[in-house]
Amino acid sequence: MMKDIHELNGLRVRASPSPSPSPSPSPNPSKMTSLPSPVGSSSPSQMKHSMTLTDFTISISESSKPPDVTSSSDNINQSRSKSRWNTLEFRLYTVAFALVVPIMIWIPINLSSTSHPNYHKFDHRLSPGWFGYKVDNSDAQYRTFRSNLIPLLSLSSIYLLSSYIHSRLITIPSLENRSRFIFTFSVIMIFILHGSSAFKVLIILSLNYYVSRISVTGPIKKIWPAILVVGNMAILFANERNQGYKFGELHGSLGTLDTWSGLLPRWHVGFNITMMRMVSYGLDYLWRQQNTSQEIPTEYRKRVTTSVSDEDYGFINYMSYCLYPPLYIAGPIITFNDFIWQLRNPTTIQYKAKISYAIRFVFSFLTMESMLHTMYVVAIKDTKAWQGDSPAEMSMIGFWNLVVVWLKLLIPWRFFRLWALLDGMDPPENMIRCVANNYSTLGFWRSWHRSYNLWVVRYIYIPVGGSKNAILATGLVFTFVALWHDLSFKLLAWGWLISLFILPELIARKTFSASKYDHNWWYRHLCAIGGVINILLMMSANLVGFVLGLEGMKTLLVELTSTVSGWLFMLFACCCLFIAVQVMFEYREEEKRKGIDRKC
């Protein structure tokens, strides 16, 4: 396991979502709220029915809403539209999908063939793969995870076996016993991972613990959340600026400690995720309230907002939370309150749910492998081997690179979440929708790296005003997201572009509200046009931030707008996107008909 696996913190979320001020619009929407609802974990027992179309999207605990049998038939009819799948319109859409999707797959495969004129420009970035194929293993982040999957499986197996033995040896299970075991294993683990740098991690965590427990009152208490967030961001910048610090720079005699580097010597690369846990502890402690209710919270939202007892904010629980092995490297992110409540009252996760989740992980992994062995789009992008390519071909290079970005984050996140589920811990699911099943900018950021989104909503978005001050709050949030990833102009440009691109949807939602226009036949098609614009804006921002950069995006735009063929392709692409958005609308309507609302 090398340094880059830490960057799986989501490209450190790379394209880490920010909170969205309101749910995504769709035709025939149910009543909307002003803030995204925190997502829980996978629903433990939702597969009792036969598989349907909507089951391809992963379930979350708060998405299932059984019909209210007391509601009148008129209300039920209003909330559940008639299916359009068998209409002439959607049969034509099916034909379009059957013709266009194979072409979208064929184009990158053709660009990756040995007979293509540009093949020699990126061939050196390919590696030997399975069954005689070459594999595009050139993405550093995913290469690190892929190359170290066996060590990760070994580490997770050792931990799970140790956890099981410990649970059997303890006659009376308790939060204290469980927390001590996690703390002991975690300390051993970080010394193996970081060598002597584990002392640095422990010192920073300890300092944050004592600073977070400072008693503040009056005006200081109001700005204390900002102080904690800014202070911890400053630690991240200091870690990066000093390259994780060197013992030899403190005193020459300590230089020998630098030679004990561990398996992940660049500990500071992945400290971003740990920083979020440090802030979570500090603010949960600051906002703690005496829990007078005897009821133990079991639902996600209540576990997050219900304070634990004062003694549960102790040092051992804090360290166990920050260093919890299944989630330490890349998340998903879980709040301190939620973590402690789950240790005190473990969540019941059925074996069927664990097996189903494991199957999803394996299927995602094999999908990525099939792409990397047949579509060398990452190597083409890195070497800029697109000379002579048509606008359609350049667009597909960009599109499939975005799919690779999505999968390279999805797979590690699901691995670590599966590890946590097997340990009885139920963190939020990070990826709710497929990257190609999003038409709303707001909904997209709500479904991408969801645990990060929930963290930002709770600790930054709401404290700075939330929906009451949506534009300022959104701008501050995306600035934080960009800086949290990396202090670079490219990511700052990405953050500001996302903030800017959210505005058209916010304006459109207020101008053409569903409550006023939903009864009109043209409203669904107008929404679909808005969805096409959203998709183009989202793809542009993410291509700038995580794929092509500003220069590469400029080249693509020149190709698309300077030739007749480029404009014709844009028209064709917009028509295809219009059809895709209509299918996304109906997919969500199908979910509503089954009592499902994923809020994205």
DAFEN-V744121 format. One record per run of one state. SS is the DSSP state (hx for helix, st for strand, lp for the rest). FROM is the first residue (numbers start at 1). LEN is the number of residues. If there is no record, write none. Layout:
# DAFEN-V744121
ss={SS | SS}
from={FROM | FROM}
len={LEN | LEN}
This chain:
# DAFEN-V744121
ss={lp | hx | st | lp | st | lp | hx | lp | st | lp | hx | lp | hx | lp | hx | lp | st | lp | hx | lp | st | lp | hx | lp | hx | lp | hx | lp | hx | lp | hx | lp | hx | lp | hx | lp | hx | lp | hx | lp | hx | lp | hx | lp | hx | lp | hx | lp | hx | lp | hx | lp | hx | lp | hx | lp | hx | lp | hx | lp | hx | lp | hx | lp | hx | lp | hx | lp | st | lp}
from={1 | 3 | 10 | 11 | 13 | 14 | 53 | 57 | 64 | 65 | 73 | 80 | 88 | 112 | 119 | 126 | 127 | 129 | 130 | 133 | 134 | 136 | 140 | 148 | 149 | 170 | 175 | 213 | 218 | 242 | 247 | 251 | 252 | 260 | 267 | 287 | 300 | 306 | 310 | 314 | 315 | 324 | 325 | 329 | 336 | 345 | 351 | 375 | 377 | 384 | 391 | 423 | 441 | 448 | 450 | 462 | 466 | 486 | 489 | 512 | 514 | 518 | 523 | 547 | 549 | 562 | 564 | 594 | 596 | 597}
len={2 | 7 | 1 | 2 | 1 | 39 | 4 | 7 | 1 | 8 | 7 | 8 | 24 | 7 | 7 | 1 | 2 | 1 | 3 | 1 | 2 | 4 | 8 | 1 | 21 | 5 | 38 | 5 | 24 | 5 | 4 | 1 | 8 | 7 | 20 | 13 | 6 | 4 | 4 | 1 | 9 | 1 | 4 | 7 | 9 | 6 | 24 | 2 | 7 | 7 | 32 | 18 | 7 | 2 | 12 | 4 | 20 | 3 | 23 | 2 | 4 | 5 | 24 | 2 | 13 | 2 | 30 | 2 | 1 | 4}
